[in-house]
Amino acid sequence: MKIEEIKTIYEEITNSNSSGHGNYGRLVRSKNNDKTYFGINLDDNHYFFKTTIDKDDSNIKFIIKNEYKFENLKIRVTKLNDIYYLEVYLIKQEYKEIFSHLVYDLFSIVENKIKYNLGELLDELERWRNFFKSFNKKFPINKIQGLICELLFLKELIDMGMGITSVLESWKGPINSSVDFEFSNTNIEVKFNSKDNNIHISSEFQLDNIENKKLFIIPYQEIAGYEKISINSMINSIVKTFNDKKDYIEEFNSKLREYGFFTGIHTINEGEIQFELARMQFFAVKDDFPRIIRSKLNNSLQDIRYKINLNGLGSFITDDETVLSQLF
């Protein structure tokens, strides 16, 4: 089941004008005695996800004793006719867009399995607990700049003829990898270049290149007179290249979500912020390139962030053809 299908089901349930009390849901999966429901609680309008679990699962007692409470979720185990269910409720409806993605992840575990266990579902929920701890409805300006630059390079790769599957697989920025794009022999780090020609390095690992691949930095700089672009315009431009293929769209949206950007939440305001950006030339990160290397630091030094000024680094510039030819 796709995320858009999940959203549609919840919208239909919400608009069904059902009256009464308690839970109102739709059966979306039934295999033997295993059942899964998407629904809404009519008393407080909370969306919920509900699925059967093995009554002998050792995690049930833990959940019953310690009812899970996230910042925006309530999780509990219930019993009806000797059948146990895991129930996940969305407390704040303003996060229903995000809840659809959470339900997608949970349903992906149960949808095609003959047997699954509560531990798998709890592991996924724990991942979401960590997400909610750091989630910010306000998408920071530095993340807007970084995401636009990564989307620009991603679109360039597609336009050059690289397969969409390969492009999406190479994009590692959303999962907090040390580099933004990984290829078999080459890594690419995409950077927003400030007006003073500085790029920000987010950790001591980012330019360490411990994999011993060829590593290049590609900066994008604000220059007046260039086409104004936003996250929304880049998303729309990239999605057009998918020719309505749902698998590509699903994977792309999943990457955006991992980045922390949610359509339906951030597209309203932050998604419209525009920049006039021009791509600069590639900089090869060679042995003598100015950078911090983790292995050469005292172990007491941690969580290091620093800036590199690109003025005077012309000797490291590498032409596009040399770099891009190594990616295909």
Secondary structure, DSSP 8 states (H G I E B T S, - for coil): --HHHHHHHHHHHHTT---SSSEEEEEEEEETTEEEEEEEETTTTEEEEEEEE-TT-THHHHHHHS-EE-SSEEEEEEEETTEEEEEEEES-GGGHHHHHHHHHHHHHHHTT-S---HHHHHHHHHHHHHHHHH--SS--HHHHHHHHHHHHHHHHHHHTT--HHHHHHHB-GGGT-SSSEE-SSEEEEEEEE-TTSEEEE-STTTTT-TT--EEEEEEEEE-TTS-EE-HHHHHHHHHHTTTT-HHHHHHHHHHHHHHT--TTTTTTTGGG--EEEEE--EEE--TTSS---GGGS-TT--S--EEEE-TT-GGGEE-HHHHHTTT-
